[in-house]
Amino acid sequence: MEKPEPFYKLPVSKQKTSSEIINEARSVLRTLRTQRPFTPAEDQRKLFGSESSRAPQNRPPSVFSLHASSFDLAESRPASGVRLSPLDHKPVLVISSKDEDSSVSLPKPAVDAAEVRKISNARAQLFRRTSQGDAFPAKMAPLDHHEEKLDCEEPAMMSSLHGTNDNCLAEQRAYIPFNDKSGQLICNEHSGKPEREDVLKGTAGKLLFQLKGESNQIKKHGMVASKPRSIDFKRRLTGLEDDMRIDELEEEKSFWHVKVLPILQELESEDNVESLCLACTKLYQVLNEGNMLGKRFKGRSMLLKTLYKLVEIDSDPLCLKLAKIILSMKVDGKNLLGACKLAFKVCRNGKNDYLIQNDTLLDCLLEVLRTEDLQKNNEAILYCLGAIKFMSGNAVLLNEMVNKGAVEMLLQLMKQINNIKENDSHFSSLSHLLVQLTATLRNLADLPQTRCQLICSGAVYEFCVALEQHMIDKDVCTYIVRIFSKLSSYNDFCAALADCSRCYILFLALLNKHQKQQDLVIRIIFILGNLTAKSNQAREQFFKEEGSVNTLMSLFQTYHELDLNEEKWYHERGREEKKNPKHPSKAEDVLIKLIRVLANLSVHPSVGAALAAAHHVVELLVTVLEYKSVEVCEELVINAATTINNLSFYKVKSSAVQDKKLRIAEMLLKLLMSNNMDGVVEAVRVFGNLSQYHEICDFIVQKKIHKFVIALLDAKNQDVCFSACGVLLNLTVDKDRRALLMEEGGIGKLVDCLRDFGPADLQLACLICKTLWNYSENITSAALCFGEDTDTLLMLLTSLLDEELALGYGLDRGDRHKLYWETEFKPVAEKLLDRIRTHHSSVSAAIITAF
């Protein structure tokens, strides 16, 4: 009869190593987790933080003074918010009906003031009659001498119109200071078509549309008037529109005198800041009520001039009110810059956040981003973005930003900036904007809804474009990398980033460019660790990038030397090493994240095999174990041990792990003897792989490590027991070492583990059964072999082989649990049970015969 063989042996064509046997029970290749790099909050709110790479003389200031002179007092034109193309139409002044194509003549002398008033009053009476429906019949009269008479009266009507416009100018000059230029703007705008269309309201508007409708009816019935009559009809429509504009100006004038002017007078005469704030609140409400915000109107310059003078009062609550009103007035140029600086100044003080929460300044600033020209007003937009960045440091305002569409606006702005190439004269100044923009998005990235918006809007691509274009700008790169650092911890964003194939090239280029910039390097390494922790495709793609491993090793060497120099510096000054292993130094933190990338890469079969054969990689890992103790930096040492464990799994020619196995074992012994349980478990895991080599088994016995491993079976921890069983399984391969299992009560502890964890953990149960099978290869008596634990072992195996009972423990794991029970555990357990029963019953029979 063929002698039963240990479970570790297989036919040569399917030979498995002992580490692969262990891996059948539980994967020994593990990815690593780590803490996201810590970013301390800035002590002060500034355009550029204290760590900025920009020299003070090469960046816009965060501190400045604002005065009335900071604004353009003559400016009164509101920004339209819409960028229009120039009109091709050139207005031509018609001198008479007979000479319609004549060019503009020289200006005529100003009309006498008394005549102006007379004509204006007459025009007002005519408009009132028109509003009542008495000026024209309900139906269009036939084309007869009455129409011709109307044609003859047209020049008088035109003169009346000019007189009315001049009257408006005269009235405005009587009210507005002589140095104000808004009067000229108001008169000029009468010819603007959009403004005329806006005032077609009320009865007069209905009449106007009625006349237009009748004109269409005339054309429909074939009654086409001569060219002079057609022009006359258009003139009458124009005249009505101008009449309505005049009426609107009258209403506006009345509203100004009754509602606005008293508030302005209060602002000019009041000294109390609280009263001024109340007056500004009232002014904003009145302007909003009169639909005067962002609109051309009589007195606009006077209003703005009054507000600009108040800027010099040192009061943040008042400046907040002023900034909101000035921005709502849609100012442009120098005034827009001044208003944005005013908002920036208010938001720079975090104590004002509660004031901003109860106001609508954020809406005004977002409107600036939405409407203003990026290149024309880049400095104003810079301070606007700076103010928004400060607001994003407040949780309440942060949520408000997301709800008001700030993420979409910022991404649109980033796309505009990305479209401006390096040879453009604005490229350098726009990079300042990009710093504020990305810093704001970094704060917004904390919110789940922001992450969804960034993924759906293709933000990853835009971020990568910005990185590529601003590679030398450390500030821009740092903020974008911080965004990736935050969001790559989430699977959905990590997948979106992995889909951007150029990200790996960009990250490697950044690492080579900014190798000694720790805050940037550590975040890029952290991102790479997240990518390689979740995707085999990411592991392979990064590994295949030219110079990827060499870049990592160069960084490893750089920060390893920095760490050694830091320890030397402490030692020379007689200072004790840091006592808290949970808080690594900056150099240690980079090494932790870097080793994590190597561990995650090694999970990929071909990449792991290549790294296992890379002697410079393994050498650096062993060096970490040699010079760093787990008491000084726990995570660094454990990560190094885990990576060595992953690499030791691969049995490749010229394996660096195999070449250095005894040196590694010496380092693991130091870790095994520590008081750090995580370090102990990791050391045992590595011994589980290395103990397949005879030299390591001899080392384990010589150093009495097996006693320590057997003691770990009492840890009442599944992972610890699993790792310990891996080492014991390899030791029992050699029949000369099997007796070691009896020391320290090893058999009883294995049976206890089977009882405590076997029903719920079939993988561990299978490993225990394989160890006991190897141990009992030369069994003659079950009682002699297993001692007093024989009956307990029989009962446990019988129970675990009961399909209904065994699978009942793994109902939540479904078919996978059942498949493992059928293919892996059941064959081993049945053979072991049969062997024990056979030798147990024979011994019992012999005893009965003796009696």
WOJO-V979164 format. One record per residue. N is the residue number from 1. RES is the residue in one letter. PHI is phi in whole degrees, 0 to 359 (* if undefined). PSI is psi as a letter, one per 20 degrees, with the letter a starting at -180 (NA if undefined). BURIAL is + if it has 9 or more other ideal C-beta (glycine too) atoms within 8 Angstrom, else -. Layout:
N/RES/PHI/PSI/BURIAL
N/RES/PHI/PSI/BURIAL
This chain:
1/M/*/p/-
2/E/292/p/-
3/K/288/p/-
4/P/299/q/-
5/E/253/q/-
6/P/300/q/+
7/F/294/i/+
8/Y/283/i/+
9/K/269/p/-
10/L/223/r/-
11/P/305/q/-
12/V/304/h/-
13/S/295/h/-
14/K/238/k/-
15/Q/302/p/-
16/K/243/q/-
17/T/281/r/-
18/S/295/h/+
19/S/293/h/+
20/E/289/h/-
21/I/297/g/+
22/I/298/h/+
23/N/291/h/+
24/E/297/h/-
25/A/278/h/+
26/R/201/p/-
27/S/301/p/-
28/V/269/i/+
29/L/271/p/+
30/R/228/q/+
31/T/275/r/-
32/L/244/q/+
33/R/252/q/-
34/T/202/r/+
35/Q/283/q/-
36/R/293/q/-
37/P/306/p/+
38/F/280/p/-
39/T/243/o/-
40/P/291/q/-
41/A/289/q/-
42/E/292/p/-
43/D/293/h/-
44/Q/232/q/-
45/R/274/o/+
46/K/221/r/+
47/L/300/g/+
48/F/232/p/+
49/G/291/r/-
50/S/294/h/-
51/E/266/j/-
52/S/298/q/-
53/S/276/i/-
54/R/279/p/-
55/A/289/q/-
56/P/307/h/-
57/Q/284/i/-
58/N/251/j/-
59/R/219/q/+
60/P/297/q/-
61/P/284/q/-
62/S/266/i/+
63/V/241/p/-
64/F/203/r/-
65/S/248/q/-
66/L/240/p/+
67/H/225/r/-
68/A/299/h/+
69/S/290/i/-
70/S/287/i/+
71/F/245/q/+
72/D/268/o/-
73/L/291/h/+
74/A/273/i/-
75/E/286/p/+
76/S/222/i/+
77/R/279/p/-
78/P/283/q/+
79/A/294/p/+
80/S/286/h/-
81/G/82/i/-
82/V/231/p/-
83/R/273/o/-
84/L/257/q/-
85/S/277/q/-
86/P/299/q/-
87/L/279/q/-
88/D/283/h/-
89/H/292/p/-
90/K/243/o/-
91/P/296/q/-
92/V/237/p/-
93/L/278/o/-
94/V/274/p/-
95/I/279/h/-
96/S/206/r/-
97/S/290/h/+
98/K/276/h/-
99/D/237/m/-
100/E/285/h/-
101/D/259/j/-
102/S/291/q/+
103/S/280/r/-
104/V/294/p/-
105/S/268/r/-
106/L/294/q/-
107/P/300/q/-
108/K/271/q/-
109/P/300/q/-
110/A/299/q/-
111/V/288/q/+
112/D/301/p/-
113/A/299/g/-
114/A/295/h/-
115/E/294/h/+
116/V/300/g/+
117/R/297/h/+
118/K/298/g/-
119/I/294/h/+
120/S/299/g/+
121/N/297/g/-
122/A/297/g/+
123/R/295/h/+
124/A/298/g/+
125/Q/296/g/-
126/L/298/g/+
127/F/295/h/+
128/R/295/g/-
129/R/296/h/+
130/T/297/g/+
131/S/296/h/+
132/Q/273/i/-
133/G/87/j/-
134/D/259/i/-
135/A/285/h/-
136/F/229/q/-
137/P/292/r/-
138/A/295/h/-
139/K/245/q/-
140/M/288/p/-
141/A/287/q/-
142/P/300/q/-
143/L/282/n/-
144/D/225/b/-
145/H/294/h/-
146/H/299/g/-
147/E/294/h/+
148/E/296/h/-
149/K/297/h/-
150/L/296/h/+
151/D/298/h/+
152/C/291/h/-
153/E/275/i/-
154/E/298/g/+
155/P/302/h/+
156/A/297/g/-
157/M/296/h/+
158/M/295/g/+
159/S/296/h/+
160/S/299/h/+
161/L/297/g/+
162/H/297/h/+
163/G/296/h/+
164/T/297/g/+
165/N/298/g/+
166/D/294/h/+
167/N/296/g/+
168/C/301/g/+
169/L/297/g/+
170/A/295/g/+
171/E/294/h/+
172/Q/293/g/+
173/R/295/h/+
174/A/291/h/-
175/Y/258/h/-
176/I/265/q/+
177/P/308/q/-
178/F/295/h/-
179/N/273/j/-
180/D/274/p/+
181/K/258/j/+
182/S/291/h/+
183/G/299/g/+
184/Q/298/h/-
185/L/297/h/+
186/I/294/g/+
187/C/294/g/+
188/N/294/h/-
189/E/286/i/+
190/H/297/h/+
191/S/276/i/-
192/G/286/p/-
193/K/297/g/-
194/P/302/h/-
195/E/293/h/+
196/R/294/h/+
197/E/289/h/-
198/D/290/h/-
199/V/259/j/+
200/L/282/n/+
201/K/231/r/-
202/G/66/a/-
203/T/297/g/-
204/A/298/h/+
205/G/297/g/+
206/K/299/g/-
207/L/298/g/+
208/L/299/g/+
209/F/294/h/+
210/Q/296/g/-
211/L/297/g/+
212/K/295/h/+
213/G/296/g/-
214/E/295/h/+
215/S/300/g/+
216/N/294/h/-
217/Q/295/g/+
218/I/300/g/+
219/K/296/h/+
220/K/295/h/-
221/H/270/j/-
222/G/81/j/-
223/M/270/n/-
224/V/266/o/-
225/A/285/r/+
226/S/291/r/-
227/K/302/g/-
228/P/298/h/-
229/R/291/h/+
230/S/298/g/+
231/I/294/h/+
232/D/298/g/+
233/F/296/g/+
234/K/296/h/-
235/R/295/h/+
236/R/295/h/+
237/L/297/g/+
238/T/299/h/+
239/G/297/g/+
240/L/295/g/+
241/E/298/g/+
242/D/295/h/+
243/D/299/g/+
244/M/293/h/+
245/R/297/h/+
246/I/297/g/+
247/D/295/h/+
248/E/296/h/+
249/L/297/h/+
250/E/296/g/-
251/E/295/g/-
252/E/297/g/+
253/K/298/g/+
254/S/295/g/-
255/F/299/g/+
256/W/300/g/+
257/H/292/h/-
258/V/278/g/-
259/K/256/g/+
260/V/275/g/+
261/L/304/g/+
262/P/301/h/-
263/I/291/g/+
264/L/297/g/+
265/Q/297/h/-
266/E/293/g/+
267/L/296/h/+
268/E/283/h/-
269/S/258/i/-
270/E/276/q/+
271/D/249/h/-
272/N/284/p/-
273/V/297/g/+
274/E/298/g/-
275/S/293/h/+
276/L/296/h/+
277/C/297/g/+
278/L/296/h/-
279/A/294/h/+
280/C/295/g/+
281/T/300/g/+
282/K/294/h/+
283/L/298/g/+
284/Y/299/g/+
285/Q/297/g/-
286/V/293/g/+
287/L/298/h/+
288/N/293/g/+
289/E/297/g/-
290/G/275/j/+
291/N/54/l/-
292/M/253/i/+
293/L/289/p/+
294/G/71/k/-
295/K/236/q/-
296/R/286/p/+
297/F/203/r/+
298/K/294/p/+
299/G/96/j/+
300/R/303/g/+
301/S/296/h/+
302/M/297/g/+
303/L/297/g/+
304/L/296/h/+
305/K/300/h/+
306/T/297/g/+
307/L/293/g/+
308/Y/299/h/+
309/K/295/h/+
310/L/285/i/+
311/V/300/h/+
312/E/287/i/-
313/I/283/p/+
314/D/279/n/-
315/S/210/o/+
316/D/297/g/+
317/P/302/g/+
318/L/290/g/+
319/C/298/h/+
320/L/299/g/+
321/K/297/g/+
322/L/295/g/+
323/A/299/g/+
324/K/296/g/+
325/I/293/g/+
326/I/297/g/+
327/L/295/h/+
328/S/292/h/+
329/M/282/i/+
330/K/58/l/+
331/V/286/r/+
332/D/224/r/+
333/G/59/c/+
334/K/299/h/+
335/N/288/h/+
336/L/295/g/+
337/L/300/g/+
338/G/299/g/+
339/A/293/h/+
340/C/292/h/+
341/K/294/h/+
342/L/296/g/+
343/A/296/g/+
344/F/300/g/+
345/K/299/h/+
346/V/291/g/+
347/C/288/i/+
348/R/296/h/+
349/N/267/o/-
350/G/300/h/-
351/K/292/i/-
352/N/271/i/+
353/D/303/h/+
354/Y/293/h/-
355/L/290/g/+
356/I/294/h/+
357/Q/299/h/+
358/N/263/j/-
359/D/232/a/+
360/T/244/k/-
361/L/299/h/+
362/L/302/g/+
363/D/299/g/-
364/C/296/g/+
365/L/291/g/+
366/L/295/h/+
367/E/294/h/+
368/V/299/g/+
369/L/298/h/+
370/R/285/h/-
371/T/247/h/-
372/E/279/q/+
373/D/289/p/-
374/L/296/g/+
375/Q/278/h/-
376/K/292/h/-
377/N/240/k/+
378/N/296/h/+
379/E/289/g/+
380/A/297/g/+
381/I/293/h/+
382/L/302/g/+
383/Y/288/h/+
384/C/297/g/+
385/L/295/h/+
386/G/299/g/+
387/A/296/g/+
388/I/295/h/+
389/K/299/g/+
390/F/298/g/+
391/M/298/h/+
392/S/292/i/+
393/G/280/i/+
394/N/253/p/+
395/A/298/h/-
396/V/294/g/-
397/L/292/h/+
398/L/298/g/+
399/N/295/h/+
400/E/297/h/+
401/M/300/g/+
402/V/299/g/+
403/N/295/h/-
404/K/262/j/+
405/G/80/k/-
406/A/296/h/+
407/V/299/g/+
408/E/297/g/+
409/M/298/g/+
410/L/295/h/+
411/L/292/h/+
412/Q/297/g/-
413/L/295/h/+
414/M/296/h/+
415/K/298/g/+
416/Q/297/g/+
417/I/295/h/+
418/N/295/h/+
419/N/282/i/-
420/I/266/o/+
421/K/274/r/-
422/E/296/h/-
423/N/279/i/-
424/D/283/q/-
425/S/294/h/-
426/H/271/i/+
427/F/303/g/+
428/S/295/g/-
429/S/292/h/+
430/L/287/i/+
431/S/294/h/+
432/H/297/h/+
433/L/296/h/+
434/L/296/h/+
435/V/297/g/+
436/Q/294/g/+
437/L/295/g/+
438/T/290/h/+
439/A/295/h/+
440/T/292/g/+
441/L/296/h/+
442/R/297/g/+
443/N/291/h/+
444/L/293/h/+
445/A/296/i/+
446/D/291/i/-
447/L/267/p/+
448/P/303/h/-
449/Q/294/h/-
450/T/295/g/+
451/R/300/g/+
452/C/297/g/-
453/Q/295/h/+
454/L/294/h/+
455/I/292/g/+
456/C/291/h/-
457/S/268/j/+
458/G/70/k/-
459/A/294/h/+
460/V/303/g/+
461/Y/298/g/-
462/E/295/h/+
463/F/299/g/+
464/C/293/h/+
465/V/298/g/+
466/A/298/g/+
467/L/299/g/+
468/E/293/g/+
469/Q/283/h/+
470/H/241/k/+
471/M/303/h/+
472/I/276/i/-
473/D/270/n/+
474/K/299/h/+
475/D/296/g/+
476/V/298/g/+
477/C/299/g/+
478/T/297/g/+
479/Y/291/h/+
480/I/294/g/+
481/V/296/h/+
482/R/296/h/+
483/I/297/g/+
484/F/299/h/+
485/S/299/g/+
486/K/292/g/+
487/L/277/h/+
488/S/289/i/+
489/S/285/i/-
490/Y/257/p/-
491/N/301/g/-
492/D/294/g/-
493/F/288/h/+
494/C/299/h/+
495/A/294/g/+
496/A/296/h/+
497/L/291/g/+
498/A/295/h/+
499/D/289/i/-
500/C/275/n/+
501/S/299/h/-
502/R/283/i/-
503/C/297/h/+
504/Y/292/g/+
505/I/297/g/-
506/L/297/g/+
507/F/297/g/+
508/L/294/h/+
509/A/296/g/+
510/L/295/g/+
511/L/297/h/+
512/N/287/h/-
513/K/285/h/-
514/H/240/l/+
515/Q/301/h/+
516/K/260/j/-
517/Q/270/n/+
518/Q/303/g/+
519/D/295/h/+
520/L/278/g/+
521/V/299/g/+
522/I/295/h/+
523/R/284/h/+
524/I/296/g/+
525/I/296/h/+
526/F/298/g/+
527/I/297/g/+
528/L/299/h/+
529/G/296/h/+
530/N/293/g/+
531/L/296/g/+
532/T/281/i/+
533/A/280/i/+
534/K/245/i/+
535/S/217/p/+
536/N/293/h/-
537/Q/295/h/-
538/A/295/h/+
539/R/299/g/+
540/E/292/g/+
541/Q/295/g/+
542/F/294/g/+
543/F/299/h/+
544/K/280/i/-
545/E/296/p/+
546/E/301/p/-
547/G/77/j/-
548/S/297/g/+
549/V/292/h/+
550/N/298/h/-
551/T/296/g/+
552/L/297/g/+
553/M/292/h/+
554/S/295/g/+
555/L/296/g/+
556/F/303/g/+
557/Q/296/g/+
558/T/298/g/+
559/Y/279/h/+
560/H/295/g/+
561/E/294/h/-
562/L/299/g/+
563/D/294/g/+
564/L/297/g/+
565/N/295/h/-
566/E/293/g/+
567/E/296/h/+
568/K/296/h/-
569/W/297/g/-
570/Y/295/g/+
571/H/294/g/-
572/E/294/h/-
573/R/265/j/-
574/G/69/k/-
575/R/270/q/-
576/E/284/q/-
577/E/291/q/-
578/K/299/q/-
579/K/266/i/-
580/N/257/o/-
581/P/289/i/+
582/K/279/i/-
583/H/239/n/-
584/P/289/r/+
585/S/287/r/+
586/K/297/g/-
587/A/295/g/+
588/E/298/h/+
589/D/296/h/+
590/V/296/g/+
591/L/297/h/+
592/I/299/g/+
593/K/293/h/+
594/L/291/g/+
595/I/295/h/+
596/R/300/g/+
597/V/298/g/+
598/L/298/g/+
599/A/297/g/+
600/N/291/h/+
601/L/297/h/+
602/S/291/i/+
603/V/289/h/+
604/H/289/p/+
605/P/306/g/-
606/S/288/h/-
607/V/293/g/+
608/G/298/g/+
609/A/296/h/+
610/A/294/g/+
611/L/291/h/+
612/A/297/h/+
613/A/269/i/+
614/A/274/o/+
615/H/295/h/-
616/H/290/h/-
617/V/289/g/+
618/V/296/h/+
619/E/300/g/+
620/L/294/h/+
621/L/294/g/+
622/V/294/h/+
623/T/300/h/+
624/V/300/g/+
625/L/294/h/+
626/E/285/g/-
627/Y/263/i/-
628/K/242/p/+
629/S/263/q/-
630/V/293/h/+
631/E/290/h/-
632/V/275/g/-
633/C/213/n/+
634/E/300/g/+
635/E/295/h/+
636/L/297/g/+
637/V/293/g/+
638/I/294/h/+
639/N/297/h/+
640/A/296/g/+
641/A/295/g/+
642/T/296/g/+
643/T/294/g/+
644/I/297/h/+
645/N/299/g/+
646/N/298/g/+
647/L/290/h/+
648/S/291/i/+
649/F/289/h/+
650/Y/272/p/+
651/K/261/n/-
652/V/240/q/-
653/K/296/q/-
654/S/53/k/-
655/S/294/p/+
656/A/291/h/+
657/V/293/g/+
658/Q/294/h/-
659/D/295/h/-
660/K/251/k/+
661/K/297/g/+
662/L/290/h/+
663/R/296/h/-
664/I/295/g/+
665/A/300/h/+
666/E/299/g/-
667/M/292/h/+
668/L/293/h/+
669/L/297/g/+
670/K/299/g/+
671/L/290/h/+
672/L/294/h/+
673/M/273/j/-
674/S/282/r/+
675/N/267/j/-
676/N/265/o/+
677/M/296/h/-
678/D/296/h/-
679/G/293/h/+
680/V/298/g/+
681/V/298/g/+
682/E/294/h/+
683/A/296/g/+
684/V/296/h/+
685/R/299/g/+
686/V/294/g/+
687/F/299/h/+
688/G/299/h/+
689/N/278/g/+
690/L/286/h/+
691/S/289/i/+
692/Q/286/i/+
693/Y/271/p/+
694/H/300/h/-
695/E/298/h/-
696/I/287/h/+
697/C/298/g/+
698/D/297/h/-
699/F/297/g/+
700/I/298/g/+
701/V/290/g/+
702/Q/299/g/-
703/K/271/j/-
704/K/57/k/-
705/I/291/h/+
706/H/299/h/+
707/K/295/h/+
708/F/292/h/+
709/V/294/g/+
710/I/296/h/+
711/A/296/h/-
712/L/293/i/+
713/L/295/i/+
714/D/275/j/-
715/A/291/i/-
716/K/57/k/-
717/N/230/p/-
718/Q/300/g/-
719/D/296/g/-
720/V/296/g/+
721/C/297/h/+
722/F/297/g/+
723/S/296/g/+
724/A/296/g/+
725/C/297/h/+
726/G/298/g/+
727/V/293/g/+
728/L/295/h/+
729/L/299/g/+
730/N/292/h/+
731/L/295/h/+
732/T/282/i/+
733/V/295/h/+
734/D/273/p/+
735/K/296/h/-
736/D/288/i/-
737/R/255/i/+
738/R/293/h/+
739/A/296/h/-
740/L/298/h/+
741/L/291/h/+
742/M/282/h/-
743/E/290/q/+
744/E/58/k/-
745/G/67/k/-
746/G/299/g/+
747/I/296/g/+
748/G/299/h/+
749/K/289/h/+
750/L/294/g/+
751/V/295/h/+
752/D/297/g/+
753/C/298/h/+
754/L/296/h/+
755/R/290/g/+
756/D/283/h/-
757/F/243/i/+
758/G/306/g/+
759/P/302/h/+
760/A/265/i/-
761/D/228/n/+
762/L/294/h/+
763/Q/294/g/+
764/L/293/h/+
765/A/300/h/+
766/C/295/g/+
767/L/295/h/+
768/I/295/g/+
769/C/296/h/+
770/K/293/h/+
771/T/296/g/+
772/L/292/h/+
773/W/295/g/+
774/N/299/g/+
775/Y/299/h/+
776/S/264/k/+
777/E/301/g/+
778/N/257/k/-
779/I/296/p/+
780/T/241/h/-
781/S/214/p/+
782/A/297/h/+
783/A/293/h/+
784/L/288/h/-
785/C/282/g/+
786/F/252/i/+
787/G/64/b/+
788/E/288/i/-
789/D/268/j/+
790/T/299/g/+
791/D/297/g/-
792/T/297/g/+
793/L/294/g/+
794/L/300/g/+
795/M/296/g/-
796/L/294/g/+
797/L/295/g/+
798/T/299/g/+
799/S/294/g/+
800/L/289/h/+
801/L/271/i/+
802/D/283/o/-
803/E/303/g/-
804/E/295/g/-
805/L/289/g/+
806/A/295/g/+
807/L/284/i/+
808/G/296/h/-
809/Y/286/i/-
810/G/241/k/+
811/L/300/h/-
812/D/288/i/-
813/R/260/i/-
814/G/65/b/-
815/D/294/h/-
816/R/297/g/-
817/H/296/g/+
818/K/295/g/+
819/L/297/g/-
820/Y/295/g/+
821/W/299/g/+
822/E/285/g/-
823/T/265/h/-
824/E/249/g/+
825/F/283/g/+
826/K/303/g/+
827/P/299/g/-
828/V/292/g/+
829/A/296/h/+
830/E/295/g/+
831/K/294/g/+
832/L/295/g/+
833/L/297/g/+
834/D/296/g/-
835/R/296/g/+
836/I/294/g/+
837/R/297/g/+
838/T/299/g/-
839/H/279/i/+
840/H/283/g/+
841/S/288/h/-
842/S/294/h/+
843/V/294/g/+
844/S/296/g/-
845/A/295/h/-
846/A/297/h/-
847/I/293/g/-
848/I/293/g/-
849/T/298/h/-
850/A/298/h/-
851/F/277/NA/-
